[in-house]
Amino acid sequence: MAADKTASADTAVEAASADAVAASDSAGSGDMASPGEASHRMNAFSNGGRLLLTGGVSTIEGAGGGGLVPWALIGGYGTRDEFGIQSYVTGVKSEDFALLSFGAAINVKNRLEVSVGRQNFHLRDVGKALGLGNDFIISQTIIGAKLRLVGDAVLDQNTLVPQISVGVQHKINDDKTVVGGALGLKRTGTDFYIAATKLFLDKNLLLNATVRLTKANQYGILGFGGLGGKDQAYKPTFEASAAYLVTRKLAVGAEVRTKSNRLEGALGGDSFREDAAFDIFAAYALGRNLSVTAAYADLGHIALQNQHAAYLSLQVGF
């Protein structure tokens, strides 16, 4: 009986959240309402039961979260009785490089997320200087899965216990010229992570912490492990996000993500050193199913110098 009551209560709160979004969408002044205020409005809604932006956006690797950091939240708007889907395309441009990332993720009843992402890393003038041509691209595919273990960041407002999820990302680097050839690096690797996310609706604040075990160099774009296939031990890295909902449709925040830094000095000096990356972002919901995220990112040291980048991402979610 206790389990039945809990399930009924959860369903009721989810329905209230869904109704709140519908009421807010249909009201002319609803765009400025906070999630805490919106959760008390009632109206029918059928396009996914969660509040706007509570699935996060898509990371550059395809998982639901921020731009750099996967969150414990399951992407999309599906609740415990629904399926959701989101797709994205992201462009990042720094002084010397450009990254195009795109992909999609499926939300299975707010419990499981399955994602696939594709990254094309354009070396631009660096490729030309290395004799690879001005259009040389390193590409990789990321296949991911995330499972919610405990908690519900939206529903659990009466406890400090966060939503906790575990995830895996299998990365397949296509490049046999630089990564698999000149550097002699492994071209496949698997990351494992655990993420904890707490959403304070009354304060319009989201906090996330993620710990990752990885062999990846520059997210896998420069392969996995050390030169010549050596140094294949997993290293822990730390990632964190904070986001504030300025209005129901607008969130601003910042992220930081450390890296394993196992290739430093590969070409002498501090070449290939990896520093922590961070960004400052703004995400805006253009509508129930469409959002755009813009950010300034400091990607740290890539190859021979620090890279500062502009970040723009478009996402469609249900």
Secondary structure, 3 states (H helix, E strand, C coil): CHHHHHHHHHHHHHHHHHHHHHHHHHCCCHHHCCHHHHCCCCCCCCCCCCCCCCCCEECCCCCEECCCCECCCCCCCCCCCCEEEEEEEEEEECCCCEEEEEEEEEEECCCEEEEEEEEEEECHHHHHHCCCCCCCEEEEEEEEEEEEEECCCCCCCCCCCCEEEEEEEEEEECCCCHHHHHCCCECEEEEEEEEEEEEEHHHCEEEEEEEEEECECHHHCCCECCHHHCCCCCEEEEEEEEEEECCCCEEEEEEEECCCCCCCCCCCCCCCCCCCEEEEEEEEECCCCEEEEEEEEEEEEECCEEEEEEEEEEEEEC
